[in-house]
Amino acid sequence: MRKLFGCATAVMLVLGAAPALAGPDDNSLVWASDSMPSSIDFYTHTIREGIVLGHHLWDTLIYRNNKTNEIEPHLAESFKWIDDTTLEFKLRHGIKFHDGSDFTADDVVGTVEYVTTHTTVQPIFFLEGAEKIDDYTVRLKTKGVFPAVLEYLANVVPIFPSDYYAKVGPDGMSRKPIGTGPYRVTETTPGESIKMEAFPDYFGGVKGKPPIEKLEFRRVAEFNTQAIELMTGNLDWIWRVPPDAVKQFEGQSQLKIESGDTLRIGFIGLDAAGRTGDGPLKKLEVRRAINHAINRDGIREALIGPGSKTINATCAPPQFGCIDKDATVYDYDPAKAKKMLADAGYANGFSIDFYGYRDRPIVEAIIGDLANVGITAKLTMLQASAIAQARTEGRTPIWFQAWGSSSILDASAGPGYWFDGSSVDYARDKETTALLNEGNTTVDPEARKVAYAKAMARISDQAFTVPIFTYSLNYVYNTKLNFTPVPDETPRFFEASWNK
């Protein structure tokens, strides 16, 4: 809490400073966040900032209309089911990539073939392949019945220029991104900033043509710095503002404050499978003790604030299949946690490496709760891309994870991702994986719910994670900016505009 108080104090020091209002004056917008993917290539990361960039630089065949919440054709002009595992898309004519080349069925086929045959981080597990029918007709084949496919196609399958991607690969796409999206990249400074301008030949589609001419995304690691930059007019928009700092912006007529619930959850990952070695977390009683040791309500109330919820299942409540009615509820009980540790053979506690990559105050609060029951957690803070690599390689015995499910309103993108037997799965529990697979591939919605409910109950009973809370997101931005926050945690700056 001391660190957050310091942030709030720093904000107060600059209150009253008149912002430069360069954004409205030259129709540009500068936004900042504390993380940036090491590669801009959408298929090489799951970092939220990279997903946001992806929506601005590339397009998908279908897209969710932010106003109606309906999935509509986008790069495609129409689509239909051929059978239970085949979707056919009729593509729009006349769409251009940022380099002037034409968008055709070859780009859809090339993109799908590449991301389904190469190692990728984004979950494209559901596609078997793509078939070109003619230059503007393509069919996508799923790996078996997958009811959530439209959600995924609308969010995590942007179409790349196939010849260019085959030539330059992920590194080249990161250095010089080319898409069909509403903005094209004009300058990149790796790890620091990305500058974009509105693509003059953008077709519009569901997203529409962007009113703001120029965007710049900057990585600003410290909230103190973000707040000062916002107050002095060097930034126009920030998010993830700590609850106590929000109060310091109140009453400032040049700034607007927005907040609300999101699909993002926070949880603690535990190495139940022993991927990092034969450690204490392989013991069920130890994992249950850790669940009892964490003051979930206290952390949520102090560090996330109004709008967030304490959760008992490792999924976002709005997601289809996130059913916690049979989940085990672990009350905050340090005394019980200590006894369970003693019964498991750790009366004097133990030491363990703990990994984090964001929300350090939350991580430190968790480590404090662990210390109270005798567990010494040695903290290593990494950048998002570095912890993702360490996690995939099986090097994180316990870590704090924020997960937004790529904005997909289906449990297949939550627990279905973390417990699928892949490199991110630290439970490796066949029963859990089988139940989730049943939920992922069953057409009947009620049968899906039953399978997911059993999976959630199994995950909580075996304490494979410590589910903590849903995130409530606080935004502060220039009051002249027309901006609408949405629960999927994907700000759409191509829909924003300035009041002049």
Sequence and secondary structure as in RCSB ss.txt:
>XXXX:A:sequence
MRKLFGCATAVMLVLGAAPALAGPDDNSLVWASDSMPSSIDFYTHTIREGIVLGHHLWDTLIYRNNKTNEIEPHL
AESFKWIDDTTLEFKLRHGIKFHDGSDFTADDVVGTVEYVTTHTTVQPIFFLEGAEKIDDYTVRLKTKGVFPAVL
EYLANVVPIFPSDYYAKVGPDGMSRKPIGTGPYRVTETTPGESIKMEAFPDYFGGVKGKPPIEKLEFRRVAEFNT
QAIELMTGNLDWIWRVPPDAVKQFEGQSQLKIESGDTLRIGFIGLDAAGRTGDGPLKKLEVRRAINHAINRDGIR
EALIGPGSKTINATCAPPQFGCIDKDATVYDYDPAKAKKMLADAGYANGFSIDFYGYRDRPIVEAIIGDLANVGI
TAKLTMLQASAIAQARTEGRTPIWFQAWGSSSILDASAGPGYWFDGSSVDYARDKETTALLNEGNTTVDPEARKV
AYAKAMARISDQAFTVPIFTYSLNYVYNTKLNFTPVPDETPRFFEASWNK
>XXXX:A:secstr
 HHHHHHHHHHHHHTT     HHHHHTEEEEEES   S   GGG   HHHHHHHHHH   SEEE TTT  EEESS
EEEEEEEETTEEEEEE SS B TTS B  HHHHHHHHHHHHHS  SS  TTEEEEEEEETTEEEEEESS  TTHH
HHHHHH     HHHHHHHHHHHHHHS   SSSEEEEEEETTTEEEEEE TT   TTT   S  EEEEEE   HHH
HHHHHHTTS SEEE   HHHHHHHTT TTEEEEEEEEEEEEEEEE TT TT S GGGSHHHHHHHHHH  HHHHH
HHHT TT  B SSSS TTSBT   TT       HHHHHHHHHHTT TT EEEEEEESS HHHHHHHHHHHHHTTE
EEEEEE  HHHHHHHHHTT  SEEEEEE GGG SBGGGTHHHHTSSSTT SS  HHHHHHHHHHHH SSHHHHHH
HHHHHHHHHHHTT EEEEEEEEEEEEEETTEE    TTS   GGG EE  
